[in-house]
Amino acid sequence: MTTGTLTRADLTEAVFQAVGLSRTDSAQMVEDMLEEVCGALARGETVKLSSFGTFAVRQKSQRMGRNPKTGDEVPIAPRRVLVFRPSHVLKAVINGQTPMPENEGSEG
């Protein structure tokens, strides 16, 4: 994890190190979890992960926008957007107010 971005491969490696499954089984576990989260969000369900945050899909209505190059008003179609609300625990960890629990941290 030296790139500054957490990837699926990094998650797989973390599961491999923490749980002791094979790398193949760890990769499958990560994929299954991500598929479940994506499926729930696609169905319009809220996904809440304790001590992490809540993912939800919100409906945005049509509105008028402006083309920054020409200044012309352009209608923006209604759409669904993904929103994330971090938990108080995550906010505290990010701001250094609470040490990250050992079982949830990463090594290296």
MIDOKOL-270327 format. One record per residue (C-alpha): z, y, x; residue in one letter. Coordinates in steps of 0.02 Angstrom, whole numbers, padded with zeros to 5 digits, always signed. Example, Ala and Ser with C-alpha at 12.3 -4.5 7.8 and 13.67 -1.06 7.14 Angstrom:
BEGIN
+00390-00225+00615A;+00357-00053+00684S;
This chain:
BEGIN
+00000+00000+00000M;-00052+00128+00129T;-00188+00215+00027T;-00070+00316-00084G;-00140+00227-00237T;-00061+00075-00316L;-00197-00053-00354T;-00206-00220-00445R;-00205-00304-00275A;-00043-00213-00233D;+00035-00267-00397L;-00021-00446-00365T;+00056-00442-00192E;+00219-00372-00261A;+00228-00511-00391V;+00187-00639-00256F;+00328-00573-00145Q;+00457-00553-00284A;+00427-00707-00390V;+00358-00829-00264G;+00209-00886-00366L;+00045-00921-00279S;-00069-00772-00253R;-00188-00843-00384T;-00048-00862-00512D;+00019-00690-00468S;-00153-00614-00494A;-00170-00703-00661Q;+00001-00640-00715M;-00045-00460-00674V;-00213-00478-00765E;-00130-00555-00919D;-00002-00415-00926M;-00134-00279-00911L;-00244-00363-01043E;-00096-00370-01162E;-00057-00186-01136V;-00241-00136-01157C;-00259-00243-01313G;-00105-00168-01393A;-00164+00009-01357L;-00339-00030-01423A;-00257-00089-01586R;-00166+00078-01597G;+00005+00006-01552E;+00131+00096-01443T;+00180+00011-01280V;+00358+00047-01223K;+00418-00013-01053L;+00606+00013-01034S;+00656+00125-00888S;+00472+00168-00861F;+00395+00254-01011G;+00292+00244-01168T;+00103+00232-01186F;+00027+00283-01352A;-00143+00323-01426V;-00159+00490-01512R;-00299+00547-01627Q;-00372+00717-01584K;-00472+00809-01716S;-00636+00898-01690Q;-00624+01069-01611R;-00734+01203-01537M;-00750+01210-01349G;-00846+01324-01233R;-00976+01278-01103N;-00906+01360-00946P;-01079+01386-00871K;-01166+01468-01019T;-01019+01525-01126G;-01095+01441-01279D;-00977+01367-01406E;-00995+01179-01421V;-00909+01063-01546P;-00799+00930-01466I;-00803+00770-01568A;-00644+00691-01635P;-00578+00556-01519R;-00431+00448-01474R;-00337+00487-01314V;-00207+00392-01214L;-00043+00482-01184V;+00102+00430-01072F;+00279+00491-01090R;+00390+00446-00942P;+00568+00388-00975S;+00718+00488-00919H;+00754+00352-00791V;+00580+00368-00713L;+00594+00558-00710K;+00761+00545-00621A;+00691+00423-00492V;+00540+00534-00459I;+00652+00686-00435N;+00768+00591-00317G;+00916+00604-00434Q;+00940+00416-00451T;+00904+00282-00321P;+00769+00159-00374M;+00844-00011-00419P;+00810-00139-00281E;+00719-00262-00394N;+00598-00127-00453E;+00556-00048-00286G;+00423-00094-00161S;+00440-00136+00022E;+00341-00055+00160G;
